[in-house]
Amino acid sequence: MRYLLFLLFLVPTVHAITCTEGLLMYYKDWYGLYLGGTDAFLDSILFTYDGEFFRSEKILREKDYVRSVVKSNGDGITQTDTTIQFYLVDDLTTLSDRSIASKKILGDTVFIEALISETLTKESSIVGSRTTRDSSKIYKDGVVLNFSEFSQKEGEDNFYLGHIEVSLKNDTLFILHLGSEDGAPMDTAGFEIYVADPNDSHICHEFYRVHDCEDGCTDSNGNPIKDGDIVQSYDHTITENKNGFMIEEIRHNGTNQYFMIYSDETTTSIAKRPLAKMNSLRRDFYFDTKGRKQQKIVPYRVFF
């Protein structure tokens, strides 16, 4: 018996993750531009609408950049995008194709610099261009992102500075957005809070501050809201599996499922569990440069 107990002490403990910890890993990968060095990678995503399959996507990676994205929809049509181009370089003195990036890892902190050039289109017509410089710091309990954006659209020039902080404290994930447009003082553009359910740590509730709301805004349940209101949004649930976990965003008319796989580069600082090899992917909404949640498949600085 004593020998058996001794062996049990030698077996590494596998710690389950909470919903907020899983979301933190997701945001690390997203704000890290999928360039690696993070706890986990988004491998694939599945969208359902009114209980039926709507769309799925999967990222195929090669080393530190995305090789292609395979997309399938409910009509049985499959497409492969190969237009993502994040290249790792030593510095940002030259612009290669659409974007370049550099990554440095110091201890358990990852620093990423990226310069991204986009062509803005509307109904398949080019209406302008946008250049964004990102600077990310990814550490154990959070992410800090600073970015500057210059755009020329339909004869107008705009300059925007943004600051985003993601931090995990006491089973609550905080996301703060600050912004300054055309030289105006930087102000709070919005924030989100993910709070762990007191009865189930695999479930968390999302709250957000309403910002830049036009007349007639409503929440997810159709209730009227206005700027400054704190509104509860969708619940998120974590389901763990052999190599990672799935984040399920439960909406009023469907679900979004994000499949994360643990990185094999380092032991994840939160889960402290054995790691497996993997690939990666992305999400169906993003926050624009004014901190507003937008229903769009691609973050403003990623090209598919």
N, C-alpha and C positions, 0 to 999 in steps of 0.2 A: 504493500500500500504506500509506504513512504517513497519507494522508487517511482511509482506511478504518479504521485503528486509532484515529484521532482521533474518528471518529464512534462507534465502539464504546465509548469512554470516556464519551461523552455519554449513552448509553442507561442509564436507571436499572436497577440490579440488583434482581432479584426474589429475595428470600431465602426459602427453604423454612422452615417452622416445624417444631419438634419436637412430640412428643406432649405433653410437660409444658407447653410454651408454649400449645398449643391448649387444654388443660384450664384453664390460668390464665385465658384469655379467657372460657371458659365460666363459671367461678366469678365473675369480675368482673360478668358480665351477670346471673347469678343473685342474688348478694348486692346488686347494684344495683337489684333489683326491676324489671328490664327497662325502666328509665326513661331509658336512653340515656346518651351521653357515654362509652361504653366502646369497646374495640377492635373487638368483634364482637357480633353478636346471634344468639341461638338462633332459627332460623326455623321449623324443623319437627322432628318426631321420629317414628321408625318402630320399632315393636316386632315381633319375630318370636318364635314359640315352637315348638320342635321342628321348625324349618325352614319353618314356614308363617306367613303374615301373621296378625298378632294385632290390632294397633291402630296407627293413625297419628293425629297431631295437628299442627295448624298454627295459628300465631298471626297475627292480622291487627292491625296497629298503625295508630294515627293520632297523629302527632307523638310526644308523650312518655307515652302510655299505651296499654294494650292495648284494642283495640276489641272483638274477639271471638276465640274459639278454635273452630276447626272440627275435630271429632273423627269418625273413621270406624273401625269395627271389622270383624272378620272376617265378620260376618253381613251386611255390606253396609248397615248402619244408619249414617247420618251425622247428627250433632247439632252445633248451633252454640250455644256459650255466650257470653252477652253480660254476664255478671255481674261481670267484673273491673272494679274501679273504683279506679284510682290517679290521683288528681288532683294536679297540681302547684300549690302555693300559696306565698305569701310567708312564711307562718309556720304554726305548728301550734296556734293558739289556738282553732280551731273544728274540729269533726268533721263532715265532709260525707259522708253516706251511710256506706259501710263503711270508707273509708280516705282519707287525704290524705298528701301527701308534698311535700317541697321538695328542689330540687337546685341545687347551686352548683358551678361549675367554676373552679378557680384554677390556672392553668398546666396541668400534665398530671395534676392531682389532682381527683377528683370527690368531693364531699361530699353525702350524701343523708340526710335525716331523714324518717321515716315514722311515722304513727300508724295502727294497724290494729285494727278491731273485728270479732270473729268470733262467730258463733252456733255453739255446739257441738251436734252432733246424734248420735244413735245409733238406727239402724234407723228413720230419718225422724222421730224424736221429738227435740225440743229438750231438752237435758239441762244446758245451761249457756252461759256466755259467756266470751270471752277478749279482752283488750286488750293489744296489743304495741306498744312504741315501739322503733323501729330507728334506729341511727345508723351509717352506713357511710362509710368512707374508702377510696377506690379509687385506687391509685397505680400507677406503672409496673410494679413487680415483685410486687404483692400487693394484698390487701384486709384491712381491719380492720373487724370488725362488733361493735358493742356493742348489746345489747338487754335490755329489761326486759319481763316478762310477768306480768300479773295475770289469774287465771282463777277463775271460780266455777262449780263443777260438782257437781251432786247434793248441794248443801248444804255443800260444802267450799270454802274460799278458799285459794288458793295463789299465792305470789309467787316468781318466778324471775329471776335475773340471769344473763346469758350473755355470753361473749366468744369470738369466733372470729377466728383469724388465718390467712391464706393467703399464703404467700410462696414465690417461686421462687428457688432458689440452685443454681448449678452443675448444671443439668439435673435437679434433684430438686424436686418440688413438695411443700411441707409444709403440712398443715392441722391446726391445734391448736384444741381446744374446751375452754373453761373454764366452770364453772357454779357457781351458789350457789342453793340452794333454801331459801326461808323463813328467810333471815338467816344460814344456815350459811356458814362460810368458803369462799371460792371455791377450787375444786379442779379438777384435770385430769379432764375427763369422757371424753376420748378424743382420738385423733389418727389421721390418715391420711398416708401417704407414697406419692407416685408417683415411681418411679425409672425413668429412661430406660434402655432396653435397650442394652447396650454395642455390639451389632452392628447395631442398627437404631433410629435416633432417632425414627422414627414409631411406635414401640411403647413403652409404659411399663407397669410392673408395679405394682399397688396392694398396699400393706401397711397393716394397721390394728391398733390396740391393742384387745383385747377388753375391753368394759366392761359392767357391770351384767348379767352372764350368769347365767341361771338354770341349774339342774341339767339336764344333758343337752344342752348347746350343742354344735354341730358347725360346722365350716367348710364352704366351698363344695364340698369333696370328701367330706364326711361324716365327717371325722376329729374326735374329741372335743377341745374347747377349754375354757379357763377364763379368768376375769378376769386381766388383766395379760399374757396371751399376745400375741405379735406374730405375726399370721397373714397369709399372702399371700392376696389376694382375686382379683378378675378383672383380666385384661389389657385395656388400652385401645389402640386403633390410630387414627392420624390418616391420613386420605386427603384430599389437597388437590384442589381443583377450581378452576374459572375465577374464581368470586367469593368463595371462602372455603374451608371444609374440613368434613369429616365426622368425628365422633368415634364410634368403634364400641366398645361395651362387650361383650365376648365372655363370655357366661355358660355354665354347664354345660347349660342347657336352652333356650337361645335367645340372641338378640342385641338390644341397644338401640343405635339409631343416631341421633345428634344432629347436625343439619345447621346449621352456623354460617355466617353471611354477614358479611363485613367491613363495618364502619361507614363511612359517607361523611362523617362529621363531622370526623374528624382522621386523620392518617396513623397507622396502628397502630404503637405504640412497639416492639413485638417484631418484627413481620414486615417493617416498612418497605417495603411494597409498594403498588402502585396499588390504590385502593379503589373499590368499586361501591356502588350504592344497594341497600337491602334492607328486609325486614320482620323479625319475630322469633317466639320460642317457649320451651319448658321441658323437664322431666325426670321420670323415673318413680320416684325415691326421694328422700328427704331425711333430714337429721339432726334428730332431735327436740331439745327443750330440754335433754335430758340427754346430748346428743352421740351418740345411738344412730342407726344407719342404719335407716330405716323404708321399707318397700316401699309407698309411697303416691304417687299421681300428683302431688299438689299440695304444694309446700312449705307449712309451717305458717302462713305469713303471706300467702299468695296465694289468691285466691278464684276458683274456676271453677264 
